[in-house]
Amino acid sequence: MSLSLTRAIVEQCPTQLTARHRQQFSELGYIALAGVLSESEVVAARQALTELTHRLMQAARRGEGEVKQARPGATLNYAGPQVVTQGGGCAIHFEAGIDPLELSDDEAEDRFRKIHGYQDGHPTFQQLVAHPRIQGFIGDLIGQQMLLKDVMALSKPPFIGSEKPWHQDNAYFNYLPLELIGTAWIALDDTTVDNGCMHLLPGQHTRGALRHHHTIDCEILADRIEPEQAVPVELKAGGVLFFSAMLPHQTPPNSSPLRRRALQFQYRGVETRKVSKEEYGKIFAEADGTPASCALAYETG
Ligand SMILES: O=C(O)CCC(=O)C(=O)O
């Protein structure tokens, strides 16, 4: 399968995946499908996101939640405040410089950066995380039944949506085996290079763990990858990118007047197990044994 592409391979969603999709996932670390969600499913997901955001903001204004300011000295992707629900299940992150309680519900919905932990926050999300063309397809690609690990809604507001730097999702996790973890990234708007679509390094999931350090966010060391080999994955709303948690990926800032929303569901195979930081550091490590995740690599210098 050719690695010298300038655009990702995006094909129309089939009824069922075939050996060819599984081969591409194994060789390139991803498949991208257009039209996985119907137009009405996309509308329902956007509506659920609006309802969830409004509900969380109204609860926070009633004092049923907490506005957590960034830690002193936090920068860039960690510099903004978060609204955390009572019990801590769900959090909305904003870009730095925003006072969430000053925003109307609509403004909050337009300007959030990330929401996580919302899978039980709306029946539409409960259906989507178990959708046969989402949970079913990632299971087919990874080769076993998948359990939901994390959910995020990622929004890049026009002109202020920030970059997510190059990383492997496993740098944030501590489940083994590494190859049994995968992500479904669901476009809720048409995504383009200008509004911050996903970029990938096809085939580079086979290189093992790459050392990360903390910059804007948890980021692969610059000398480990060649970003000029990246391919953008431009998807229409309803398209889904399925990728290995070992595949380096990144999204640029939104430099356009159009917002970019996505849902990200991360799944782990039923055969995965959670391990201690120490054990994880030995496996998610570079060839010389240096732990590769941000937190662990820092501890060893
Ligand atoms: O949607 C985005 O901007 C990037 C999401 C991502 O790669 C992540 O959160 O791991």
The ligand as a MOL file (V3000), in Angstrom:
LIG
                    3D

  0  0  0     0  0            999 V3000
M  V30 BEGIN CTAB
M  V30 COUNTS 10 9 0 0 0
M  V30 BEGIN ATOM
M  V30 1 O -9.8550 17.0570 17.2180 0
M  V30 2 C -8.7350 17.4990 17.4530 0
M  V30 3 O -8.4640 18.6610 17.2560 0
M  V30 4 C -7.5990 16.6150 17.9210 0
M  V30 5 C -8.0340 15.5300 18.7960 0
M  V30 6 C -6.9400 14.6150 19.2340 0
M  V30 7 O -6.1090 14.2120 18.4800 0
M  V30 8 C -6.9050 14.2120 20.6280 0
M  V30 9 O -7.5270 14.8440 21.4880 0
M  V30 10 O -6.2340 13.1940 20.8980 0
M  V30 END ATOM
M  V30 BEGIN BOND
M  V30 1 2 1 2
M  V30 2 1 2 3
M  V30 3 1 2 4
M  V30 4 1 4 5
M  V30 5 1 5 6
M  V30 6 2 6 7
M  V30 7 1 6 8
M  V30 8 2 8 9
M  V30 9 1 8 10
M  V30 END BOND
M  V30 END CTAB
M  END
